[in-house]
Amino acid sequence: MKLSRSFYERDTVEVARDLLGMHLVRVVQGRRRVGRIVETEAYLGAVGDRAAHSFRGKTPRCAVMFGPPGHAYVYFIYGMHHCLNVVTEPEGRACAVLIRAIEPVENIDGKTCGPGLLCRALDIDRSLNGADLLGGALFLERPRGRREAAVEAGPRVGVDYAGAWALKPWRFFLPDSDCVSRRPAGRPVRK
């Protein structure tokens, strides 16, 4: 069952945590590609989060973050990677959750342990920026039999420029997943 608009219209940190274990679905030429979300990061433009793209206000790049919840915010970084975020909280708050990693479930080839890698594996690019996540091409769903799992939190990745905001424990991940993009020190990937 697809996640409802009200799921996204909540506190961003709660949404980031609650997305773990949900399925990210991309439909390409009638074929479903499905991955289980195992890592997310919350970005709160509404409270002055210096790491959020919306921190300095509305720009053409981040305008989708200011729109209604439950839409995709897809951006291009380093001249080579796309990243997928889901817009959260009421319209105008400019908050979103970055999907950092997924575990392949169905019809996915390639690596998915990082935001750019998962977008490549699911054929997600800027053409999906602003897509309604209640639509048919890209959406999130609650899998049947979803079980609660242990969740860990830590600082977000690659936002050192944000000062104290970089230290916020707004990165959430399932520590038992081999697909988490960045493992805590001393925790090797299981074989």
C-alpha positions as CSV (number, residue, x, y, z in Angstrom):
1,M,0.0,0.0,0.0
2,K,1.4,3.4,-1.0
3,L,2.2,5.8,1.8
4,S,-0.4,8.5,2.3
5,R,0.1,12.2,2.0
6,S,-0.4,12.5,5.8
7,F,2.6,10.2,6.3
8,Y,4.9,12.9,4.7
9,E,3.1,15.9,6.3
10,R,4.7,15.2,9.7
11,D,7.9,16.1,11.6
12,T,10.8,15.5,9.2
13,V,13.0,13.7,11.7
14,E,10.1,11.3,12.5
15,V,9.5,10.7,8.8
16,A,13.2,10.0,8.2
17,R,13.2,7.3,10.9
18,D,9.8,5.9,9.9
19,L,10.9,5.5,6.3
20,L,13.4,2.8,7.3
21,G,12.1,-0.6,6.1
22,M,9.6,1.0,3.7
23,H,9.9,0.1,0.0
24,L,11.0,2.6,-2.7
25,V,9.3,1.7,-6.0
26,R,10.3,2.9,-9.4
27,V,8.2,1.8,-12.4
28,V,10.0,1.8,-15.7
29,Q,8.2,0.6,-18.9
30,G,5.6,-1.3,-16.7
31,R,8.3,-3.1,-14.7
32,R,8.6,-2.5,-10.9
33,R,12.1,-1.9,-9.4
34,V,11.8,-2.2,-5.6
35,G,14.3,-1.5,-2.8
36,R,13.9,-1.6,1.0
37,I,15.0,1.7,2.5
38,V,17.9,1.2,5.0
39,E,19.4,4.7,5.4
40,T,18.0,8.2,5.4
41,E,18.9,11.8,6.4
42,A,16.6,14.6,7.6
43,Y,17.0,18.2,6.4
44,L,15.0,20.9,8.2
45,G,15.1,24.2,6.3
46,A,12.2,25.4,8.4
47,V,14.4,25.7,11.5
48,G,17.5,27.2,9.9
49,D,19.4,23.9,9.2
50,R,22.5,25.2,7.5
51,A,22.9,21.8,5.7
52,A,19.5,22.0,4.0
53,H,19.4,23.3,0.4
54,S,16.5,25.5,1.4
55,F,18.5,27.3,4.2
56,R,19.1,30.4,2.1
57,G,15.5,30.5,0.8
58,K,13.7,29.5,-2.3
59,T,15.8,29.0,-5.4
60,P,15.0,27.3,-8.7
61,R,17.0,24.3,-7.5
62,C,15.2,23.8,-4.2
63,A,11.8,25.2,-5.0
64,V,10.2,21.7,-4.7
65,M,11.1,21.6,-1.0
66,F,8.8,24.5,-0.4
67,G,5.9,22.7,-2.0
68,P,3.4,20.2,-0.7
69,P,4.6,17.1,1.2
70,G,4.8,13.8,-0.6
71,H,6.7,15.0,-3.7
72,A,10.2,14.1,-4.9
73,Y,13.0,16.6,-4.7
74,V,15.7,15.3,-7.1
75,Y,18.9,17.2,-7.6
76,F,22.2,16.7,-9.4
77,I,25.6,16.9,-7.6
78,Y,29.3,16.7,-8.4
79,G,28.4,16.8,-12.1
80,M,27.6,13.0,-12.0
81,H,25.1,11.9,-9.3
82,H,21.4,12.4,-8.8
83,C,19.9,12.3,-5.2
84,L,16.4,11.6,-4.2
85,N,14.6,13.3,-1.3
86,V,11.0,13.2,-0.2
87,V,9.4,16.5,0.8
88,T,8.0,16.6,4.3
89,E,6.0,18.8,6.7
90,P,3.3,21.3,5.6
91,E,3.8,23.3,2.4
92,G,6.2,26.2,2.8
93,R,8.4,24.6,5.6
94,A,11.1,23.5,3.1
95,C,12.0,20.2,4.7
96,A,12.9,16.9,3.1
97,V,14.4,13.5,3.8
98,L,17.3,12.2,1.6
99,I,17.1,8.5,0.8
100,R,20.7,7.4,1.2
101,A,20.6,3.7,0.7
102,I,18.3,0.8,-0.2
103,E,18.5,-3.0,-0.3
104,P,17.5,-4.5,-3.6
105,V,14.2,-6.4,-3.3
106,E,13.0,-6.8,-6.9
107,N,14.4,-6.1,-10.4
108,I,17.4,-4.0,-9.3
109,D,20.8,-4.4,-10.9
110,G,23.8,-2.5,-9.6
111,K,24.9,-1.1,-6.3
112,T,22.4,0.8,-4.1
113,C,24.5,1.7,-1.1
114,G,24.6,5.4,-1.6
115,P,22.2,8.2,-2.8
116,G,23.8,8.4,-6.3
117,L,24.1,4.7,-6.7
118,L,20.5,4.0,-5.8
119,C,19.3,6.7,-8.2
120,R,21.4,5.2,-11.0
121,A,20.0,1.6,-10.3
122,L,16.4,2.9,-10.2
123,D,16.7,5.2,-13.2
124,I,15.9,8.3,-11.1
125,D,17.0,11.7,-12.5
126,R,15.9,15.3,-12.6
127,S,12.9,14.4,-14.9
128,L,11.3,13.1,-11.6
129,N,11.9,16.4,-9.7
130,G,8.5,17.4,-8.3
131,A,6.9,14.0,-9.0
132,D,4.0,13.2,-6.8
133,L,4.9,10.2,-4.7
134,L,1.3,9.1,-4.7
135,G,1.6,8.7,-8.5
136,G,2.6,5.7,-10.6
137,A,6.2,6.2,-11.7
138,L,7.9,6.7,-8.3
139,F,6.4,6.0,-4.9
140,L,6.9,4.6,-1.5
141,E,4.9,1.7,0.0
142,R,4.6,-0.2,3.3
143,P,5.6,-3.8,2.6
144,R,3.4,-6.6,3.8
145,G,4.6,-8.0,7.0
146,R,7.0,-5.1,7.7
147,R,8.7,-5.7,11.0
148,E,10.2,-3.1,13.4
149,A,14.0,-3.3,13.3
150,A,16.8,-1.8,15.3
151,V,17.6,1.7,14.2
152,E,20.7,3.7,14.8
153,A,21.3,7.4,14.4
154,G,24.3,9.6,13.8
155,P,25.5,12.8,12.2
156,R,24.7,13.3,8.5
157,V,27.3,12.7,5.8
158,G,29.2,15.3,3.8
159,V,27.8,18.4,5.5
160,D,30.8,19.6,7.5
161,Y,30.3,23.1,6.1
162,A,27.1,23.4,8.2
163,G,29.0,23.9,11.4
164,A,27.0,22.7,14.5
165,W,24.2,21.6,12.2
166,A,26.5,18.9,10.8
167,L,26.6,17.2,14.2
168,K,22.8,16.7,14.5
169,P,22.0,13.0,14.8
170,W,19.6,13.2,11.8
171,R,21.0,10.2,9.8
172,F,19.1,7.0,10.5
173,F,20.1,3.5,9.4
174,L,19.4,-0.1,9.9
175,P,22.8,-1.4,11.3
176,D,22.2,-5.0,10.2
177,S,22.0,-4.0,6.5
178,D,25.0,-4.6,4.3
179,C,23.7,-1.8,2.0
180,V,24.2,1.1,4.5
181,S,26.5,3.6,2.7
182,R,28.6,4.6,5.7
183,R,29.1,2.2,8.6
184,P,30.1,3.5,12.1
185,A,33.8,3.1,12.9
186,G,34.7,-0.4,14.0
187,R,31.7,-2.0,12.3
188,P,32.7,-3.9,9.2
189,V,30.2,-5.0,6.6
190,R,28.9,-8.5,7.3
191,K,30.0,-11.2,4.8
